[in-house]
Amino acid sequence: MDLLTRTEEIILLSVHELRDSAYGVTIRDLAADLTGRRWSIGAIYVPLDRLTRNGFLKSHSGDPTHQRGGRRKRLYRLTAKGVTALKETKELQDKLWAAIPGVSALRPRPV
C-alpha cells in the first residue's frame, strides 16, 4: 500500500477533477478552493515532481501559447498507480474513522 500525505491526496484529487487542464496554476487554484487556504506554487510543484517520479502521475508538455510568451504548460494526468493510491488512502481513512466508536462526536478532553 502506498500511503499518501494529505497534500499529495489533495493534489491527486485536483488533477483527477481538472482532467485535461491540470497544470500547476489550475491545480493550485482548485486546491485553494477545496481547502480554503492559500497555496504557494512551490507547495504544488515539489509534490507534483515527487508524484510524477513515483509513478502516480504522468506529465507532458502542452502546446505553446501566445499568452505564455510561447512557453508550454506542463500538464499532468493520473496513472493507474495514482488511482489505486487514492482509493487505498480513502479506504484506510474510512477504516480508521470507523474503528473508533463515537469519533464523529469528538470533543476536547478537559486537562
Phi, psi and omega in degrees: 000132176264109178277131179262147170285166179299319179299315179298319179299313180299318180293314179297319177296322178295316178300317179300314183292322184282340179051244187284355179248027181273102171222173190316308185291317180292325177295314179299317181296317180292319177300320178294317178298318183289324186258344182073019177230158180278135179246132173285159180294328177294327178292345177262312187289326179297309176294326177302315178298316180295315180297324177291313178302323183273003173086011178277336179227155169243148177230155175207161180273134175278181178288148176292148180231152178294324181298333181258019179065030180084002180277156180263149173273145172268111182261147184237151172215152179289144171261174176300322179296323178293318178298315179299316180298320177297315180297317180294322178295317178296316179299318178295316179299315178300317180296316180297314180294322181288336184284345183252107179300136176075013183296332180292342179253033181303136175221152176296141177273142177295145181270000000 
